[in-house]
Amino acid sequence: MRDKIDALTQNLAYTIVGKNEAIRLVLVALLAGGHALLEDVPGVGKTLLAKALARSIDGKFQRLQCTPDLLPTDITGTNIWNPKSGEFHFLPGPVFANVLLTDEINRATPRTQSALLEVMEEQQVTADGVSRAVPTPFFVIATQNPIEYQGTFPLPEAQMDRFMLSLSLGYPSEAEELQMLQRLDKGVNVADLQPCISLAQVQELRQIVAQIKVDISLQQYILDLVRATRCDEEITLGVSPRGTVALHRATQALAFLLGRDYAIPDDVKFLAPHVLCHRLIPTGGRSAKSVMERLLRAVPIP
């Protein structure tokens, strides 16, 4: 399985130049059974990353471009009348995929956002009283543009909480962007990638990750960090218990990706800003990242 993980990481790095940390975070979310929120400007490779991941795990990829007129049934699917058979037939929506890229999720209306986030939580679609499970694994990468907010519907805090972690790809360095241009001449594209891990093996890896040891002292450290957000004067809304569980599971996944069968405090410190910041509401327009950095310095490390 270690060889499979290395091959998967190499596949993603082959298409996304110089974004090793972002690749690792996406794999953490995948193996921990969560979903990822990418808050980034257009054109930095978000779609390419999602396509490369789906191709690498031999899964089905779907892309959903959110707009204000998008309906919930455009996401989940709907029953349509078949005049030949004289009965309704279910037409599956794009959520019936292994990797779903939801582009600019904050451009969809709250009703449509809720339909997607319900599927993320329940792993199923219910239409006319009939529940249908989405494929497993089911992994959502949702994107938001942090610059342009006209005509958007920001995700409520309760819905932001559904994402295991948030991250940003950011602009590449000059050397990385030059390398990207040089690869254009070689005709490198996602279709050239070969699957290096099966969907069944992803499920198996998730079971292995759940067995990674997290010492009681490290669990207490996670709890101390979370509880510190609930009583800090610079935070209006602290991290929920769902965030506590998410940080624990993400810590296990990161330890596994780094080749260990046990977690260490550095795993928690690295992941805390990505897992906890989007769950916070700071006071007075403060940055959630700066508040989180202060708490990481203040909470004793085991």
N, C-alpha and C positions, 0 to 999 in steps of 0.2 A: 504493500500500500504506500510505503514511503516513495518508491519509484513512481507510482501513479501521481502522487502529489507533486513531485518534482517536474514530471512531464506536463502536468496541468499548468503549473506556474510558468514553465518555459513557453508553453503555447500562448498564454496570455501576454507574456512579455515580448513575444515575437511580433505581436500586432500593435501593442501599446508601448511606445518607447519611453523608458525612464520613469515609469509610474509603479515601481515595485511596491511601495507602501500602499497605494490604492488597490493594487491587485491583491495584496495580502488581506486587506480589510474586506474586500468583496468575498474572498474565499472564507474568511472568518464567518461572515454572515451566512454564507451558503452551508457550511459544515455545522454551524450552530443551529440551523433550522429557522433563521430569521430572514429579514428583508432589509435592503439597503436603500438609503435616500441620498442621491447625489445632488448637492447644491452647487451648481457651476454654470459658467457662461457657455453659450453654444459653441460647437465646433472643436471641443477638446478631446473627443473620442469616447463619449459615453455610449453611443449606439454601437460603436466598434467593439468596446469591451463586452457589452452584453451579448452581441453576436458571437464573438470569439469564445465566450464562456459556454454558450449553448452548443456550439460546434464541438468544443473540446469534451463535453460530457455526453455527446451524442444525443442531445435533447432537442425538443421542438422549441423554436424561437418565434415569438410574436412581438410586434411593436405597436403601441397604441399612442397615437398623437392626440393629446387632450385639447379640446376646444370647448367654448361655452355651450355649444349646441349638442354636445355629446350626451347621449341618454344612457341610463344604467343598463338597458338591454343591449346597447352597442358594445358593452363590456362583457356582460355575463352570458348573453345569448337569449333567444326567445323562441316560443312555439309558433310555427307557421302552419297554415292550413294546406293540406295536400288533397286537391280535388280528386286525384286518381284513387287514393286509398280511402278517402272519406274520413280522415282523422288528422289530428295535429301532429306535426313532426318537429322535434327540437333541433334548432339550428345553433350549435355551440358558438359562443363568443371567443374573443382572443385570450380570455383567461385560461382557456383549456390548452395550456402550454407548460413547458418545464421552466423556461426563462421568459419572463414578460418584462419588456421595457416600457414603462409608462412615462412618456415624454411630457414635460411641463404639466405635472399633475395639478398644479395650482391654477391652471386655466380651465379645468373642469368645474362644474357647479358642485356645491356641497352634496347634493343628492347623488350625483354620479360618483364623487369621491367616496361617499359612504358605501356604495355598492362594491367598489373595488376593495376597500379596506375590510369589508365584511368577508369577502372571499379570502383575503390574506390571513384573516384570523381563523375562520372556520374551515378553510380548505375545501369548500363546497359551494355549489350554486343551487339555489332553490327557485324553481319556476313552476307556477301553478300547483304548488303543493308537493312537487317532486324534487327531491334533493339528488344532485349529481356531484360526485367527488371530482375535483380537478386532478390532473396527473401528479404523480409524485416522482421526484421532488418538484415542488412548486416554489419558484424563487422570483421575487419581484425586485426590479431595480427601477425606482421612480426618480425623476429628475425635477429640479426647480431651478429657474433662472433667478439668481439673487440680485440682478440689476434692474430688470424691467418688471414693474409691478402693475402697470396699467392693464385693466381688464382681467385681473386675477382674483382668485378666491383662496386666500391663505388657509392652509390646513389648520384646523383647531388643535389645541394642545393635546386633547384626548386622542386625536388621530395621528399626530406626530409620534405619539407614544407607541404606535403599532410598529414602527420601524426599529429594528434592532440597533442600527448605527447609521450615522450620517458621515459623509466624507466629501472631499472635493478633489478632483483631478488636478486642477490648476493648469496654468500655461507651462509648456515645456521650456527648458533652458535653451540657449542658443545652440549648443552642441546637440541636444536631443532633437531640436527642430530640423537641424541640418541632416541628422541621421534619418529622420522621417522622410525628408525629400529624396535622399539617396536611395531609400527603399522603394520609392515610386518607380524608379527605373527597372527594378528587379521584378516588378509586377506582383508584389506580396499582397495577398488579400485573404479574407477570412475563409473563402471557399477552398483555399489551399491547405488549410489546417486539417489534420487528421485527428479523429476522436482518440483520446488517450485514456479515457475512463468511462465506464458505463453508468447508466442511471442507477442500476442495482448496487454498484460499488459506491456511489455517492451516498445511498441509504446506509450501506454498511459502514462507511466512514463516519456518518452521523452517530451511529451507535457506539463506535469506538471513542469518538470525541466525548460522548456523554459519560464515559468511564474514566476520563482524565482526572487525576487526584487533585483536589483543591483542599489544602490543609485548613483546619478549623481557624487557625490564626489569620489566614488569608481571607476566609469567609467573613471573619469579624472586621477585617480591613475594608472589604467591599461594603459591609453594612455601615461602618463608621463614615465612609465617604458619602453614601446615600443619605444617611440621617443628617449629616452636616448640611446638606442642601435644603433640608426641611426647616431648619431653625436659623439659617443665615439671614442677617438683616438686609443683605443686598439681593435676596431672592424672594420673589412673590410666591411662586409655585415651585416646590421641590420635586425630586424624582419619586415616581410611584414605585410600589412593590414590583410591578412588571419590569421596571428599569433595573431593579436589584437582580432579578432573575436573568435579564438580558446580559448584564455585565458578567455574571457568573458563567453563563454559557459561552459567551464570547471569549472569556479568559481561558476556558478549557480548549476552545478551538484554536486560539493563537498558540498556546503551549504545544498542541499537537503539530501545528504547521511548522513550529520551530524545532521539532524533533524530540520533544520531551513528553513523558507520561505523567508529568506533574506541573502545576502552575507555580509561578513565582510573583513577587510583588511588582516587578518590572512589567509583567504582562498587564496587570490591572492599571498601572500608571499610564501605559501606552494607550490602552483602550478607553479609559475613563472619559476623555474629552469627546471621543467619537460616539460613545454609547449614551452619555449623560447630558451633553450640552443641549441637544435639540429637545430635551424633555424639560428644560429649565425655563422659567420666565424671570429674568433679572429685573430689578427695580431701576427706575430713572434712566432707562435707555442704555444701561450698562451692557457690555459684551459678555455673553454666557461663557465664552472661552476664557476670558481673563478671570472671571469669577471662579471657574473650575480650576484654573492654574493656581489660584490662591489657596483653594481648599486642598489641593494636592500637596502644597507645601505645608499646610497647617496640620493635616491629619497624620498622626504618627504611623510610620511604616513598620510592620512586624519584622 
